[in-house]
Amino acid sequence: MIARMKKVWLVLLEKEKAGALRELRDLGVVHVECVRPSGGRFERLARTRDEVAAALNIIPAEKRLAPGRLSIDEALALARRILAGEERVREIQDAGAALQREIDRAAAWGEFDPEVIEGLRASGTDIRLFEVDPKKRATAPAGTDIVVLSADRRRLLAAAVGRRGEPVPPMPPAFVEFVPPLLSAAAMREKIAAGEAEIAEIGKKRVAAGRERDSLQRALEILEQDLSFETVRESFIGEGPVCHVKGYVPAADLGALSVRAKDHGWAFAAADPEPGDQVPTKVENGRFVRMIEPVFEFLGTVPGYHEFEISFWFLVFFALFFAMIFGDAGYGLLMMGAGLAAALKARRKSRTVPDGVRLLLFLSGALILWGAATGNWFSIPFASLPPALRAIAVKPICIANPDAKANIQVFCFLVGVVQLSLARIKNIRRLFPNLQFLAHLGSLAMIIGMLFFVLNLVVDAKRFPLPAYAVGLVVGGFAANLLFGAYQGNLLKSLLGGLQNFIPLFLGTVGVFADIVSYIRLWAVGLAGSSLGSVINGMGGGLIKPALTIIAGVLLLTFGHALNIALSVLSVVVHGIRLNMLEFSNHLGMEWSGIKYDPFRVTAKSER
């Protein structure tokens, strides 16, 4: 459920602000309506925070962490050394690349020392190097001494030498001058090798710094807390000797804030949020439903304060979608084993099982049930399964039943109708007795009526003939939306508004048909995974029979099924979540526009 919130204001003396900030942070219940700070302290903290975060991304994850923790100042100094080391690595790499380009550019001229040429020039002998087409050699100015260094059919490398201390005369365009590098090739290779050795040394220091990851992580948490403190401090609006701040508090915690304000002499006021307020959303779920929260965190979605809280229904339908998309009880057993191992490890370490692990156990249990019902175990042919596994399969949806395809399709559409109908029922309950609830009642009628159209057109027209009342449900539902979709207390205005939106309403009716049909993806994606598993079994099984290829067959089966599991995970993300976040949420009218309740609180123990 979404916790009821109260809008609050605190007014206090400017000189008391620092103490009030610490008191509010210790209380940890006020979600402050913040402004973006622009002070120099905030900018410095933000830069330091970014430096530590960048350092954490650079260092490797070490299993053997240092037993002692660095102080905050020592951790910040370490972060700066890590970043300085990475900057030095980039400089060395850029310099090395430039040197290598020079080596490549001079490769055709062989090994020579540019200092020799500079020495000749210093002694009065001008010498310049040129590349020229052998056919154009004769175009050199008369009297120019040309020394050929190497030649082939396409080019000639030569040195032009000035006579009797005179400079080399201007050469024609056919002579392309080569400007020697400042260093010899050998010297440049030595510098590259020295740079690589320095990079290796920096890499060793980077690995050593990885052992201090905990200290850097702690420093990052403290910096985040300091930034939060500075943000809230800047959010106090000053009015002469007094200042005030606005925020939101769960109604259940309002008493604690009131007591704290009374104890410190702060002026305090509270009111219910009004339309247009940016009210944060605090979702309060029980232990069972809470396991779905990692999915919402992964998606980054928060319901609006005035929207529905659908965690329970999201969890139920997501588990069903997960099971139908994976479709294989064998995969469910593997996931169950991994989940149990993770749960036991977590229990030994902290005596609690993380929500993500509990979700994995719940989803794998649903998958085992669905896979057992359909008779799908690692895509093994049903006739080859042990009798006990064949006995627990549910005949109407068992893979050995020729009618299973149509029956599962019907089940998919029924699931869609149930979920979409649930969305409309929730809207009806919220709006009643406002007559606008009749529009959602009409949408509910259209969903039920469209089910018969879907079954008739998609599954089997003979098996599911179209009843006359289905047309009546669709037409009646459309009429209810036309009359009451924009109802605001005046039926005539509502009708006129409906007529103005006639085309969108009509397209919405067609959209109901498309929404129900979209649930067939549960069958289609599950079938694709099962078919891929069968192909993998055929390929791997064929290799296992000859004794010499048993290892290759086992490897192929392992890799193939691992790939199939990975593709199924992707399908769950794309299709399973989509049905909840789009089809279901659209019929609920949810935009997931909420702001997560994030109270000003202590998040890290600071030594500063």
N, C-alpha and C positions, 0 to 999 in steps of 0.2 A: 504494500500500500504506500501511497505518497503521504508523508507526514504533513499535518497542517502547520502552516508557517504564520508568524506574526511579523509585521513591519515595525521596527523600533528606531527611536532616535535617542541619542545620548548627548547631553549638553554639559560642559564642564569648563573650568578655568584653563586657559592656555598653559599656565605653569604646571598644571596637574597632568598634562597630556602624556608625558613619558611614563609616569606611574600608572595611568589608566590603561595605556597600551599593554604593559606587562600584566596587569590584572585581567584584562580581556583575553590575553593570550593564555593565561593560566586557566581561565574559566572554559575556554574552548568551545563556545556554542554560537557565537555571533558570526554570521556570514556578512562581512562588511561590503557595502556597495562601493567598490574602489574606483578611483580615478587613476589614469596612467601617470605615474610619477615622472618628473623630469629633473630632479635634483642631481647635483654632482655625486653625492654619496650613492644614490641608487645606480647611477651609471657605472661608478667604480665597482660596486658589488656585482653588477650584471656582467661586467667584463671579467672579473675574477671568477665568477661562476662559470662562464663560458670557457675559460681557460682550464678549469678543473674538469669540466665535462669533456673537453677535447682530449685532455691527458688520459682520462679513463677510456676513451675510445681508441687510444693509441696503444696502450700497454696490453700485453696478452693476459688472458685469464689464467692465473696460476692456482693449482689445487693446494699447494703448500704455501699458505699465507704466513706473513711474519707474525710471530706471537705477540709482540708489543705494538702498540699503536703510536703513531707519530702525533705530535701536537698539531694544532690547526696551522700554526705558522710554518712548521716543518713540512706539512702536507702541501701547503701552497707553494713553498719553495721547491719542493719536488716536482709539482705540476709545471712550474716555470722551467725547470731544468729539462723536463721531458719535452716540452714544446720547443725549447731552444735547440735541443738535440735534433728534433724533426726538421726545424728550419735549417740547421747545419747540413743535414742529410740532403735536403733539397738543393742547397747551394752547391754541395759537392757533386751531386748528380748533374746539375745544370753545367757546372764547369767541366765535368768529365765528358758530357755529351758534346760540348763545344770543342774540347781537345780531340775527341774522336773524329769529329767532322774535319778538323784540320789535318789529322793523320790520313784520313781517307782522301782529302783533297790533294795532299802532297804525295800520295802513294805512287803515282805514275813516275815521279821524279826520283824515286829510289831513296836510299838512306843518305842524307847529307846534313851538314851542320850549317844552319843559316849564319852562324857567327863567322864562318870562313868568308862568306860573301861580304858581310859587313866589314871584315878585316881588309879585304881587297879594296873596298870602296874607301876605307879610311886611309889606305896607303896611296890613293890617287888613281886606282884602276876601277873605272865604272863598269859594272856588269849587271845585265838584266836578263831575265829568263822569259822565253816566249814559247807558245805553242802555235804551230802554223801548218797549213796543208802543204805537203811536200811540193805540190805543183806551184805554190805561190812563193816558194823560197826566193826565187829570183827577183821578187819585187822589193827586196830589202834595199835600202839606200846604198849607192855605190861607195865602196871603201869601208863598209861595215864588216867587222870580223864576226862571222857566225860560226860557233862551235856546236856541232851536232852531238847531243847527249844520247838520244835514242830516236829510232825512226821505225815506222811501219808504213803500209800503203795509205793509211788514212790520216796520220798525223806525224809531225816531226817536233820533237822537243829539243830546243836549242838555247844556247847562251849567246847574247850579243855583247861584245867587249869593245869598250871605247879605246881608241888608239892614242898613244902618247899622252895619257892623262886627260884626254878630252872625254866629255860625256857621250853616252850612246845617243846617236841622233834619233829624232822622232821616227817611229816605225809605222808602216802603212797598216790599215785596218785588218789585213789578213793575219798580222802578227798579234796574237792575244797574249797579253802579258800575264805571267804568273807571279804573284806576290808571295814570297816564301813565308812560312809561319815564323813566329818569333823564336820558337824552340825547335830543336831537332825532334825527330820522331821518337827516338829513344828517351829523351827527356820528358816528352809528353806522356809516353807510356808509364814512366816512373811516377809522374804526378797522378795519373789515373789509378795506378796500383796503390799509391799512398792514400788516395781518397777512398778507395774500396776498403782498405784496412781501417781507416777512421770510421767508416760507416759500420763495419763489423763491430768495432768497439762500442759505438753508440747503441747498436743492437743488443749487445750484452747488458749494457746499462738499462735498456728498455725492459729486457726480461727480468732483471733484478728489481726494477721498479714495480713489476707486476705483483710482487709479493706484498706490496703495500697498498693493494687495491682497496682493502677495507678502510684504511686511513683516508684515502682519497675520496671514497664514497661517503664517509662520515663528514669530511670537509664540505663536500657538495651539498649534503643535507643541511648542514648548518648555514651555508651560504643561501640556500633556498629559503630557509627560515628567516634569515636576516633580510632578504629581499621582501618577503611577505610583511615583515615588521615595518620596513621602510615604506612599502606600498600603502599599508593601512595608516601609517603616520601622515603620509601625504594626503590621505583621503579625508582627514579632519579639516573642516572648513572653518577658518578663523574669522571671528567678528569682534575685533578689538581685543579685550582681555579674555574673551570666552571663545570656545570652538565647539563644533558639533559634528556628529557623524551619523550616517544612516546605515541600517543593516537589517538583516532578517534572522529570526530565531525560531526554532521549532516551538510550537505552542507548549509542548511538555517541558521545555527548558526555560520558559519565560520567567517562572518564579525564581529560579536561581539567579538570573540576570537582575531581576528586580531587587533581590536581597543584596547583591553586590553593589548595585547603584545606591541603595539606601545607606549601606555601610560607609561609602566613600563620598556621599553628598553630591552625587551626580544627578542632574535633572534627567528624568526618564519618561518616555512616552511610548505607547504601543498601540497598534491598530491593525485591522485586517487588511491584507493586500487589496489593491484596487486594480481594475483593468488597466493594462499598460505598464504595470510594475514588472520589473525584471526579477521575478521571484525565483530563488533557487529551488531545486527539487531534491528532496531527501527521500530516498526509497528505503522503506523498512520492510524487509522480508524475513520470514522464518527460516530456520536452518535448512529445510528441504528446498525451498524455492531459491534460496540464496546461491545455490550452486550455478545458476544460470548467469550470475553477474559477470564472470570472466568473459562471457560472449559479448555482453554489452560493452565491457571495457575494451575488448578487441575491436568492436565496431565504432567505439567512441560516440555512442548514442545515449541520450538522456531524455526521458519524456518531459514535456512541458509541465509546469506546475498544475495547469488546468486540464491537462490531457489524462488519458487513462494510464493506469499502471498495469501492465499485462505480463508481468514476469512469470506468473504461474502458467498462463495459457501459452506463452512463448515456449516455456520449458516443455510442456506436454506435447505440443505440436512439433517442436524441434526434435524431440526424441523420436517421434513417429517418423518424421521426414528422414532423420539420420538412419533409422533402421531400414526404411524402404529403399533409400538410395544405395546404401552399402549392400543390403540384401543377403548377406552371407553369415550364417551362424558361426562358421569356422573363424572368420575374421573377428567376430564378436568375442570368441574364446581367447584369441590372442590379445585383444584389447583388454579384456577382463583380467588376464594374467598380468599385463603390464600395469594396469590400474591397481591391482592388489599389491604388487611389489612396491609401487610408489607409495601406497597408503601405509604399508607396514614400515617403510623407511621413514616416512613423515611421523608416524606414531612414535617410533623409537627416538626420533630427534626432538620433536616438540610436543608430543602427545595429542596433536590435532592433525586432522587430514585437510589439506587445502581444498577450497571449493572446486578448483579445476580438476583435481583428482576424483572427487566425489562425482562431478559431472561425467567424467570418463567412465566411471563404474556404472552410473545410471544409463548412459547411452549404450554402453556395450551390453548391458542386460536387456535393453529394448531390442538391440540388434540380434541377440541370441534368440529371443522369443520369436521375432519375425522370421529369421532365417530357419528356425526349426519348424515353424508353421508352413513355410513354403518348401521345405525339404532341400534347402540349399546349404551344403557344407563344403567349403573350398571348391565349389563348382564341380563336384564329383557327380557323375550320372546317378540319378535317383535309384536306379535298379542295382547299383553297386554299393549303396549305403548299407550299413548293418540293419537288421530287422528292427531294432529298437528305435533307430532314428527315423526309419520309414513309418513306424507306427504312430509317432507323435505329430506327423505332418497333418495339416488341415486340408482335407480333400479339395474344397472349392478353389483354394489358391495354391495347391501343391503343384510343383513344376511338372509332375508326371500327368497332370490332368489337362487334356486338350483345351478345356474351357477356362483354364486358369488365366490366360492372357486377358480375355474379356472380363472375367470376374475381378481381376486386380484393377483394370481400368475403371470399372464401376466403383470399386472401393476408393480409388483416387478421387473420383468426382464427388463421392459422398463425403470424403474428408474435406474437400474444398467447400462444399455446401455447408457443412457443419461449422467450419471455421468462419466463413463469411457471414453466416447467419448469426453466429455468436457476436460478431462485431456489430451487426445491426441491432441485436437485442440489447446490447450494452448501451447503445445510443438511445434506444426507446426508453429504457429505464431512467437514463439521465434526464431526458427532455420531458417526460410525462409529468404533469398534465398539459404542458404547452402543446398546442396542436401541431407543432412542427414534428412531433414524434410520429405523426401519421405518414410523413414523407419516408422516414426510416422503416415504418411498417410496410409501406409500399415497396421499398427496396428489398425487404425481406421476402415479400411475395414474389418479386421478380427473380430473386435468387432461386427460390423453390421451383418456380415455373420454368426457368431456364435450364434447370437440371434435366427436365424431360426432353428439352430440345437437344441438349448435349448427348444424352444417352441415345436418342433417336438418330442423330446425325453422325456421331463419332463411333459409337459402339455397334449397334445392330438395330436397324429400323424394324425388323420383324419381331425381335425379342422385346423391344421397347417402343411400341406404337405411341404416337403423340396424342395424349388425351385432350379433349376440348378445354377442360378446366386449366390446363397449363397455359393456353393462350390467354384465358381470362385472368390468370394470376399476373402474367406479364403486362397485359393491357391495363389492368386495374392498378398494378404497382406503378406504372408509368403515369397514370392519371393522378395518383396520390402525390407523386413527386411534383407534377405540374401544378397542383393546387396548393400544396403545403410546403414545398421545398424552400420557399422564401418567406414563409409566414412570420409576421411580426405583429400580430394582433388585428390585422385587417385582411379578410379573405379575398376581397376584390384586388387589393394591391398585390397580394400574394399570387393571385392568378395572372395578373399582368406581368409580374416579374417572371413567372414560369413561362409565359408565352414568349417573353423576350429571350429567355434562355432555352427555347425549344430545341434548337440544334444540339447544344451541349447535353441536354437531358436525353435526347435520342441517342447520341453517341455513347452516353453513359450506360444506356440500356444494352447497347451492343457490347460495351465493355464488360458487363456482367457475364455475358456468354464467354468472352475471351478469358476472364478471370477464372471461371470454373474449368475451362479447357486447359488452362496453364498448369493445373495440378496433375495432368497426365505425365508431366516431366518426372514425377516420382517413379512411375512405372518404366518410362523410357530409359532414364539414367540407370536405374537398377538393372534393367535388362542388358544394357551395354556392359556394365561391370561383370555380370554373370557370363555373358558371351566371351568377354576377354579372358576371364578365368578359365573357361572351357578350352579356349585355344591354347592357353599356357599349359594346361594339364596335358593336352594332346601332344604338344611339342616336347615337354619335359618327360612325359611318360614314355614316349618313343625312344628317348635317349637312355632311360634307366634300364630298359630290358637288356641290351648288350652289356656284359659285365664291364667292359673297358670304358664305357661312357657313363657309368653310374654317377660319378662326381659331376660331370658336365650337366647331367639331367637334374641333379639336386640343385646345383647352382642356378640353372635356368628356372626351375620352379620357384626357388627362393626369390630370385631377382624379379621374376614376372609377377608373382603375387604381391611383392613389396611395391612394385610399380602400380599395380591395380589398386592397392590400398591408398597410395598417394593420390592417384587420380580420383578416387572416391572421396577423399578428404576435400579435394578441390571442388568436387561436385556439390558436396554438402555446403561449402561456403557460398558457392554461386547460386545453387538452386534452393537448398533447404532454408537458408537465411532469407533469401529473396521472398519466398512465399509469406514469411512472417513480417518482413520489413516493408514489403510493397503491397501485395494483394490484401493481406489482413489489415495492415495499418491504414491503407487507403480507405477501406470500408469503415474503419473506426474513425477516420478523420484526423489521424495523428500525423504530426509533422516532425516529431522528435526534435523539437526546438528548445529543449530545456537547458538550463544552466545547472550544473552539478553543485549541490550544497557542499561548500568547502569552507568550514568555519576557520576563523583566525585562532590558531591553537599552537601548542608546542609540538613540533615535529622532530626535533633532535635536541639532545642535551648538549648545550654549548658551554665551552670553557672560557668564553670571552664575554 
